[in-house]
Amino acid sequence: MTISIEQARNLFPRGLVQPPQGFRFAVDALLASCFARIRKNDRVLDLGTGCGVIGLGLLLHHDLPSVQVVGLDRDPDMVGSARINVAAMGLGERMDIVQGDVREAPRFLRPEWADVVVCNPPYRVTGRGKTCPQDSRTHARFQVSATLDDFLAASACALKNRGRIYLVFLAEGLDVLLGTMRTCRLMPKRVMPVHGRQGAPARLVLVEGRKNGGPGMVLTNPLFLYETGENRNRITPEALGFCPFLACNTGL
C-alpha cells in the first residue's frame, strides 16, 4: 500500500525501509537526531547513515527547510534503503545519500564543507562482545572495517573550523571517545548521560564537540528513558519531550 509523504512523516520512524538481513536502528539513533543542535542553512554530514534514520529524524525534528544533509554509508543495501526512505519522506532535495567508506572520506568529500557532523559509530572493538552472523550488522556494531579513530578523523576533515559534531556512544567507552575526540581536535563541549531508568547506570552518552574548540565541557542532567515501579515499561515524559520519536515504542 502506498502512503502519502505526510503520512510517512507522521509515522516516522515507523515504516522505514531496512534491509531484511541488515542492521536495525535502535533508540540511540533517534536520540542522536534530537540531541544535535541545528541552525538555519547548516550543511550536515551523517556518517554511517545506515537507512538514513538520523539524518531524516534531524530534518523532521528541527524543521529548518534551509538545512541540507549528506548521508554516507559503505553498505550498498543500506544506501538503497536510505534512498527509498528519503524519497518516501519527500526530502530528496534536502538529503543526498552517498555510498563510500568512511576511511576514504577525504578522497570524495570536500574538506571543511560541513557545519555539523552527526554520527553513531560502531561501539565495540573487535573481540569484545558477540559478533553477528550478518556482515552488515557486525560492521555496524563492531569496529571491523572502520574504527572510532576513522570516524572521528573523517569528521574532523569534513567539518569547518569551529564546526560541531554530535555523537551517541556507549557510556562505558566515554573515556576513549573523549580522548580520541581531543586527538582529532574535536573538543568535547557537552555530555548527556542516558539511563534506562533511575537507579541504573548510564548505558549511553550523547556528546557534542567543536572542531578547534577551547577548553570547558558541560555535563548535563541525565536523561531517564523509562519509568520505575509498576510503570517500568513506560517511557518517561522527559524522554518523550526530548525525543518525540520515542512514541513509536509507546503505542501512541
N, C-alpha and C positions, 0 to 999 in steps of 0.2 A: 504494500500500500504506500502510495506517495503522499508525503505530508508537505505542508507549506513551509516556507522559510520561517515565518512567525512561529509556527508550531514547533519546528526544530529548535529554535532558540529558547522557547519556553520550556521544552523538555530537557534541555542540556543539564547535566551530561548524559542523561538517559538517551539511548538511541544512537550513540556514537558508533561508527563502524570501526571494528578492530579485527585484525587477522585471527582466524579461528584457532590457530595453534600458537599465537604470539603472546607477548607480554600484555598484561591487563593493567591499565592505570588504576590508581588507588587514591585514597583520601589525600595523600601527600601532594599529589599534582594539583588537586583542587585548592588546597590551602596555599600553595605557591602562587597560583594565579590571582588570589585575592590579597596576598601579602605584598606583592610588588606595588610600588608607588609609581604611577604612570602620569605623565604630563602631556599636554597638548603638543602635537607634532612630533612626539617621540618616535624614534625608529628602534624597534625591538628585535633582538635575536633570541630565538627559542632553541637552545642547544639540546639535541637529543629529543626532538619534539614528539617522537612516537606517533600516536594517532592524532596529534595536534591539540590535545586537551588543555595544556597550559596556555598556549597562545590564544586559542579560541576563548577560554574562560577569561583571560585577561581582557580581550576585546569586548566581550559581553558585559563583564563586571564594571569596567571603567567607562564604557560608553563615550569614548572620545573619537569621533569619526576621522580625525586627522592622524591618528596613530597607525603606523604600519608595522607589520610583523613578518619576519622571515623565520621559518622553521626548518631546522637541519636535522637529518637522520640518515644513518648508514643503511638501514634495513629497507629494501625495496617494497616489501609488503606493508610496512608501516607507512612509508611515503605514499603509497597508493591509497591506504585508508585515510590518511590525513587529508589528501587532496579531495577525496569524496566528502569528508566531513566539512571542509572549508566551503565547498560548493553548496552543500545542503544548508549551511547557515547563511548563504548569500554573502560571504565575506571574501570572495575571490579577488576583489580589487584592493583588499587591505591585508591579506595574508598570503604569502607565497611559500611553497614547500620545495625544498631543495634536497636532493639526495647527495650525501657526501659523508666522508669520515671526519670526525672531529679532529683527529690527528693531522689531517691535511687541510684544515680550515684556512690557514693563512695563504694557501695557494689559490683559493677561489672566493674568499671573502675579502673585500677591500678593507685594509687596516683603518681602524679608528672611524668607522662609519656609524656605529650603533650608540645610541644614548643609553640603552638598557639591554642587559642580558638576563634571561630567566633560564633556570637550569635545575633539573632533577637528576644529578649524575648518579652512576652506579654506586651503591653504598659500600659494597664489601670487596675486600681484596680476595683474589682467587686463593682457594684453600681454606677460607674461613666461612663455613656455612655450607649448606647442601645446594649443589647446582641443580639445574632444571634440565629435563630431557630435551626441551626445545631450545635450539641455539639462540633464538631471539630473546627468550626470557633470561637465559644465562648472561647475555651481553647487557641486558637492561639492569640486572641486579648486581652483577659482579664486574670488577674492573679487569675484563679479559682483553679486549682489543684496545680500549681506551681507558686510561686511568684518571683519577681525580686531577692529577697534575695536567693531563692533556686537556681536560675540560676547562680548567682554570687558565691555562696558557692560551687556549683559543679565545676565551672570554676577554683576557687582557689585550690580545691582539685586535679584536673587533671593537672594543669599547673606545670611545673618545676619552680624552683626558677629563677626569672628574665624572666619567660615566658611572652608572650604578649597575650592580649585579645583585640578583635575588636568587637564593638557593634554598632547597629543602634537603636535609641530610639526617642521618641517624644521630641521636644525641650522644651516643657512646663514641662517635667519631668526631665530636666537636673540636677537640684539641688539634687533631690532624688537619681538619678543614681550615681552622683559623690560621694555623701555621703555614699551610700551603697557599692560602689567600695572600698572606703577607709576602711570601716569597715572590708571588706574581704581581706584587704592587696593587693588590685589591684589598684595601684596608677595611677590616670589619668595622661596621658602624652601628649595627642594630641586630640583636639576637632575641628571638622569641621562643621559649621552650614550649613544647606541645605535649601535654599529658593525656593519656587515655581517660583518666578521671582523677579527682582529688585523692591523694594518698598514694598514688602510683608514681614511679619515677618517670621523668620525661622520656618519651620514646623518640621524638623528632625534634629538630630545631629548624626554625626559619631564620635565615641570615641575610642581611643586607650589607653590601660592601661598596666601596667607592674607589675607582682607579686613581692612584696617586693621592688618596685622601690623607688627611692629617690624623694624629692620634686622637683617641677618645671613642668609646663604644658604649652603647646603651643596652642594658639587659631589661627587656620589657616585662610586664606582668605575664604570667603563664597563661596559656590557653588550655582549658579543660574541655575535651570533646564530649564526654558522656557524663550523665548524672550518676549519683551513687545510690545505694539502697535499693528500694523496690523498683525504681525507675532507671536502673543501671544501663539499660539498653536504649535510653532516650538521649538524643543529642541535646546538649545544653543550649539555652537561648543565646548565651555569649558566643558559642561556636557558630550558631546559625547567623548571628548578626555579623560575625567576622567573615563567614563564607556561606552565603545563601545556597550555594550549590550542594551543600551537605544535606539539604532537604530531600535529595534523591534517596537517602537512606532512612527516611522517616515515614515514608508513605504519604507525605503532604502533596 
